[in-house]
Amino acid sequence: MSNTETFESWAIVELMGHRTRPGLVKEVEIAGGKMLRIDIPISETETVTEFYGTPAIYSIRPATEELVRDQAGYSYRDPRPIRPVDYRPQPAIAADDCED
């Protein structure tokens, strides 16, 4: 890779803390710093996106798309698609739930 190329490949990423993330891996720049974007397949058409700083990465093992999808097993059901963090709506407290 030359200095102008960015990394992009199907891979299995191992993170500090013994976490493994299979997906389409891309080098991206956020706020002036390099990060790794991982698009983890959760179905044939849907992915969950996570970003990691380079100090969190233990290893990157390039792999085929077939192997990565098999490793993900469509069982990775993280409910957080790429979107801003928001509060969950809290259930209303019914009047009869209050003790006098």
N, C-alpha and C positions, 0 to 999 in steps of 0.2 A: 504494500500500500504506500502510495506517495503521501506527502504532507497535506495535499489538498483533498484526498479521498476520505470519506467518512465510512465507518463500519456499518454494514447492514447485512443481516443474515438470519436464517432460522437457527436457533441455538437453545441450549439448555444452560441457564445461568445459575451458578451457585453463589449464594450470598452468605456473608458472615451471619452467624446465628443459625446456621444449618437449615436455611430455606432454599428451595429449588424452584425456579421459575422457567418453564418452557414456553417459548414463543418467538415471534418475529422481533428481532433485536435491532435497534438503530441507535447510533450515536447522535445526540441532539445537544444543542446549547440552550440553556435556560439561565437568564440573568447573568450572562457573561461566563458561566461555568459549564463544563462538559458533564453531561449526564447520560445514562443509558435508559432508553425507552423500551419497554417490553410489552408487546401486544400479545396477550395470552388468549388463545382460542377457547371459547366456552361452548360454541356450537359451530355449525358449518359456516355461518355468516356473521357471528358476533364475537367480539373480543373484549377483554378487560385490559385497560392500559395502566401500567405502573411505571414510575420513574425512580431511578436509583443513582446516587452519586458514586463516583468511582471508588472511594474508600470502602464502600459496602460490598464490593464485588470480590469474591474469592476466586472464581474461575468462570470462563465462558467456553462451552464446548459446541462448536458449530455442528449442525446436524441437518438432516433432510426435513422437509416440511412434514412428510409422513411420520417420521419418528417423533417429531415435536408434538404433532396432533395426538399421536398415540400416548405419549407421555402425559399430555394435559388430560387426556381421557374424557374430555368434556365434563369432568367432575369438578372443575374449579369454578365454583359458583359464588365468587366474590360479588356482593351486591353493589359495589362501588364502580360504576362506569366512569369514564373520564369526564368529570364535571366538578364544579366548585363544591366545597364542603358546605353543608346546610344543616340546620336543626331539623330533627324529626318532630312532627306534630305530636304533642302530648295529649293523651285522652282527657276529656273533661271529667271533672270530679262531680259525681251526682250528689244532689242534696241529701239523699238518704244514706250516703256513705259516711257522712260526718257524724261523729259521736258527740253527744251533748255533755 
